[in-house]
């Protein structure tokens, strides 16, 4: 067998998951397969044809049918609700040769107990979008869930219109979220929750298991990984779009790419998500929402930090204030690097003026930093700024400013072509995105969209 499955999550109390059997589809077809990721996971599919690959990827050859969907809760746009994997099933935890454990999840494989009147299925377009965006994120050097394959089901799913159905095979260090802890904290049995947090630490951060203050250390570790993640998002102009607490993974990976998008023209208040009417998850708000989510996370285990709740709250507040400052400094350091400025100096004024000019003149977020590197900035816009910039101290940084991002209008074009049966541009972009810091020959993938090509809204795809 290709897989080396072990199960640890299902040894937790059954309240945390439900056993589910994914649907069988008779006319399935493999349309995207990530050979690089398969190799990383020590998966050898070479001797199998596409039909056999599909069966293996969907877990249909697995001897024990121990599939499950996870239960969790979450604050969605500030409102708390009970949730769960409405269209996702974990078929197992694969163990690689170097003892790395990853979840193998099917996204769009049918109804689960958490589907909330939905069909639990997925359309091909959103699954292609997640494949492209998650792999682009990984190749940009940013922590993310990965996409192993996309398989069409041969059925249509009804959204705004009938669309071809598909399943994404997603790989993650784990699918434990802030929302999973919020769900666990509702349990009346404190021992069950205590076992759950111990499981999470043991699985994701085993080096702190024996720490004298392991719960505080665990919290600081999560804060550190999330702040680093959001700084990296902002480095490449990424907007997650739906930063609910159930979409914050405790593994520190970017997860759930529903309405996610990349900036074209720079606007710190930019929102793409069709359901974010108030700009809660705008580009500039991502750090604030991260800290808000981290505060909700801390609320779930205050009783484990100190028996005195006031003391626990004070310790958490101190950590959040610390990481607010860490974010601000990390952001300035990152932006200094994007401008090739020596990070040992205070570059705040030069950075902010550069971004203000980009905002005022609606300049492309990715290409303007490359124009600076290539010394081709528009003198009419940047003449006065350049005089200040030239007085700064410089350093050269590599793999900071991507030469290519998965642009929203290109993804839309690709999805439309795929729906017409043409996969050529999809495969071309997939290949180009593997090396985002190298020079790109095909200029159409790096050009700012024409006015008629601009994408103003993105959708969850559920």
N, C-alpha and C positions, 0 to 999 in steps of 0.2 A: 504493500500500500504506500501511497505518496505521503499521507499525513502521519504525523507522530502525535496523536492526541492524548492529552491527559485532562482530567476535569478537576478543578478545584472549587470553582464558584458554586457548583451545585451541592457542595458539602456544607454551604451556608444554610441557615433556616429557609425553608421553602417560600416564606413570605417575600423574599428578595427576587424571586423569579417564578416563571411558569413554564412547565414543559410544553413544547409546541412542536408540531410536525409541519415543516414547510410544504407548500403545495408541490405537486409534481406537474411538470409541463411537458407535453408530448412533442412540441415543435420548437424546442429551444435551440439557440444557435450562439456560438461563441463569436463575439464581434470585437472584443478587446482583451488582450492577454498580456500581462506585465512580466516579460521574461526576466528582467533584471531583479524584480522583487522575488519572483519564484526562486531564482538562484540564491538570493540572500537568505531565503527561508529553507534552503536545502531541499527544495521540491523539484523532483525530476519528472517532467511530463513528456519527455522526448519520445517515449515508445507508445504514446496514446494518440489516437485521432481526436478530432474536435468533439465528437459525440461523447467519447469516453472522458475527455477533459471536463466537459460540462457535468457529467454525472459525479465525478470526483470533487469538482469545485463546489457543487451543491450538496455534498455530503451523502449522496444517495448510495454510495458503496460502503458507507460506514457501518460496521457490524452492530455496535450499540447505538440505538437511535436516541441519544441523550442530548437532544436539541432543547434550547430554552431561550426565552425572551426575558429581559430584565425589567423589574419594577423600579420606578423612581418617581420623585416629585419634582417640583421646580417652580421658580418665580418666572412667569412668562410676561414680559413687559411690566414687571412689578407686581403681578397678581399671582398668588400662590395656588397651585392646583396639583392633584395627584395624576401622575402620568405613567409612562412605561413605553417599551419598544412596540410602537403601534404597527410597524411594518418591518421589523428586524428580528432575526433569529441567529443566535450564536450556535454554530454546529460543533465547536470544540475549541480547546486551547492547544495550539500547535507548539511543540517544543523543538527548537532547532538543535543542531549539533553542538553549538556552544551554550546550550541550556537556556536560551532566550525563550520566554513564554509570550505568545501573542494570541489574541482572540481572532478567530475567523468568523466573520459575521456576514450573513446574507441580508441585503437591504432590498426590500420589495418582493419578498417571497410569499406573501399572503397574510391573511388575517391572524391576529394574536388576541389574547384576552385584553390587551390594552389599546385596541384599534379605535375604540370610541366611535363606532358606526362607520368607520372607514373600511376600505377593502384590503388594506395592508399591502397593496401592490405599488409599483413605481413605473413611471413612464421612462422611456429610453432617453429623452432629452436631459432631464435632471441627473440621471445616472452618468451620462457622458460628461456633463458639467462637473460632477463631483470627481470623476476619474481625472479629468484634466487639471482641475484646481488643486486637488490633493497631491498629485504627483508633481505639479509645478512647485507647490510649496516645499515639498521634500527636496527637490533639486535646487531650490533657492537656499537650502541649508536651514530651513525652518521646521521645527518639530510638527509632525502632522500624522494623522491616520493615513494609511496607504490604500491604494486600489489595486487589487490583484487581477480582477477581470470584470468585464460586463458581458452578460448573457441575455439575449432577447428571449422572451418566453413564447412567442408565437401567438400571443393574445393581445387584444387591445384593452386599454384601460381608459375610463371616462374621466377626464378632468374638465377643462373648459370645452374640450372637444375630444374625440377618440384619438388616442395616441398609442403607438406600439409599446407594449409592456417590456420591462427589463429588470434584471437583478444585478446589483453591484456586489462583488465579493470584497468586503472591507477588512483590512488588517489593522489591529491596534494593540498597543501594549496592554490596554484594558479598556473597558467601556464604563468604568466606575466614574461617576460624575459628582459634582457638588449636589445635584439633585438626588443622587442615590443616598447620600448622607442625610439629606433633608427627609427623605422617605423613612430611613432607618430610625431617625430621631423621634418619629411618631409612634414607634413601637412601645408598648407598655412594659415589655420585658427588657430591662436595661442590660441584662447579661447578653442578650442576642445582639444588641447594638455594639456592646463592648467587643464581642467576638468579631463583628464585622469590621470595626476600625483596626483591630489587630491583624485581621486577614489582609486588609488594604495595605497597611504598613509593611507586612511581611512580603507581600507580592511586589509592591512598587518601590519601596524604600527600605530594604532589609538591613542596610547599614545603620539605621537609627533604632532598630528594634530594642537594643539594650541600653539606649540612652536614658539617663536618669530623668530627664524632662522630655520623654519621647513625644508626648502629644503636642507640646509647644514646638519642639523641633520639627515634627511632622507638619505643623501649620506653617512654620517659617519656610520649610522646603517647598510647600505648595505655593506660597506667596511668591517666592523667588522664581519658580518656574513659570508662573502665570505672568509676572511682570516682564520677564525676559521674552516670553512669547509675544506679548502685545507690542513691545518695542520693536521686535522683528517684523511684526505685521506692518507697523508704521514705516519701517525702513523701506518696504517695497510697495507701499500704498494700498495695502489690503484692508478691506472692510468686511468683517465677519457678517454683520447684518442682523444676527439674531442671537445676541449674547445672553440668552436666558441661563439661569443657573443649571438647567439640565443639559446645556450645551457647553459646559466647562468641565473638561476632562481632568481628573486628578493625576493622570500620567504626564500632564504638561503638553499634550498633543492638541493641535488644532483639530476640531471635530465638528461635523455637520456643516456642509457647504451649501445648504439650500439657497438662500438669497445672497450668498457671498459674491463680492465683485472687487475689482481693482480700480483705483482712480485713473481716469484719463486726465482731464484738467484738474489742477489742485484746488480743492475747496475743503477746508477743515470741517465744515458742517455737512458735508456730503452724505446723503443717505440713498441707497439703492433699493432696499427691501420695500416691497409693496405694502407690507403690514406695519411698517414703522412710521406712523403718521406724525409723531411728535419729535422725531430725531433722537430718540433715546439712545440708539446704537450708532450714531453718526461716527465718522472717522475720528474726530477729536475727542469724542466721549468714551472711547474704548478703554482708556486707562481708568477713568472714573467708575465705569460700570464693572471693571475687573475688581476694583477695591470694594465696591458695593457687594458683588457676588462673594468675595472672600469674607466679608463680614457675615453674610448669611451662612456661609460654610462654618465659621467659628461658632455660631449659635447652636450648632448641632451637637457639639461636645464640650461645652463650657463646664459641665459637671465633672469632666475628667481632668480639667486643667487645675481646678482648685475647688474644694468643697464650698468655699465662700464665693458666691456668684459675683459679687462686686470686685473681688480680687481678680477673678478670671477675666471679667470684662476689661478691667484696667490693663491687664497683660496683653489682651488682644488689641486694644486701642493703641498701645505703645508700638506693637508690631506693625499695625496698619499705618500709623504715622511714619514709622521708619521706612516702610516700603513705598509710601507716597513720595518721600524724598529720594529714595533709590530710583524710582521710575523717572522722576524729573532729571536726575543726574544722568541716568542711563540714556534717556532720550537725547539730552544735549551731547553726550559722547557719541551716540549713533549718528546724529545729524552732523557733528563735526567731521566724522569719518566720511560721510557722504559728500562733504565739501572738501575732503582732503586737507582738513585743518588739524594741526597738532592738538591732540586731546588734553595736553597738559596746560592749556591756556583757556581762558574764559572767552568763548566764541559766541555767546548768547546773542549779542546785538547783531552780529553779522548774519547769523542763522535766521533770526526772526525777520530781518529786513529782506533777506532772500526769499523766504516763504511768503511774505506780504506781497512782494512784487509778482511772484508766481500766481498768487490768489487774485490780485487786481487785474492782471493781464490774461488770466485763465490759461496758464501755460501747463503743458503736459508734465505730470509729476515724474514719470520715468525719464523721459527724454531730456528734460531741462538739466538734470544733473549730469547726463552724458554730454550735453552741449558745453557745460562748464569744463568737463574733463578734456574735451576736444577743442576748447578755446574758440567756440563759435556762438557764444551767447549774443543775443540781439543788443547791440550797443545802445540803441535808442531807449531800451528799458533798463539795462544794467550798468550804464556808464558810471554813474555816481557810486553805485554799490561796488563796482570793480576797484575803484580807487581805495576804498576801505579794505576790500578783500586782499589786495596786493600787499597791504601792510601787515597781514597776518603771518603766523608761522605755519609751515606746511609739512605734511607727511603724505606718503602715498599708501593707500589701503587697497587691498584686493578683495574681490567677491563681496562688495558692499552695494554697488549700484548695478542692478541687473540690466542687461541689454535688451531683454525681452521679458514680458509678462503675458499671461493668458488674457488678452484683451476681450472685453465683454462683447463687442460687436463681432469679433472673429469667432467666438464661441457660438453666438447666435447663428452666424452664417454656416458654421460646421453642422450644427444640429439640424438646420433646415435642409442641408445637403444630405445628411444621413437619413432623414425622413423620406428623401427621394431615392435612397438606395446608393448614394455616393459617399464612400468612406475615405477617399483619397486625401482630402485636406485634413481630416482628423488624424490620419496616420502620419502625415507630414508634420503637423504641429506637435504631435506627441514626441516625435524624434527631435525636433528643434528645441523643445522645452527641457530636454535632458541636460543642456549646457547653457544655462541662462546668462552666464557671465562672459561668453565668448561672442565674437563678432558674428552678426547675422547677415547672410547674403540676401535673403528675400525680404525686401523692405516693407512689404505689405503687412508683415506681422509685427513691425515695430512702429509703424506710422500711427499718428493720432487719428481717430476716426473723423470722417467727414461729418458735417452736421446731419446729413440724412442717415448716417450709420450709427449715430450715438444711441446708447442704451440708457434709458432713464429709470427703469424699474427692473428689479429681479424678483423671482418668486420662489417660495419654498418647494413647490413641486409635489405637494402632498394632495 
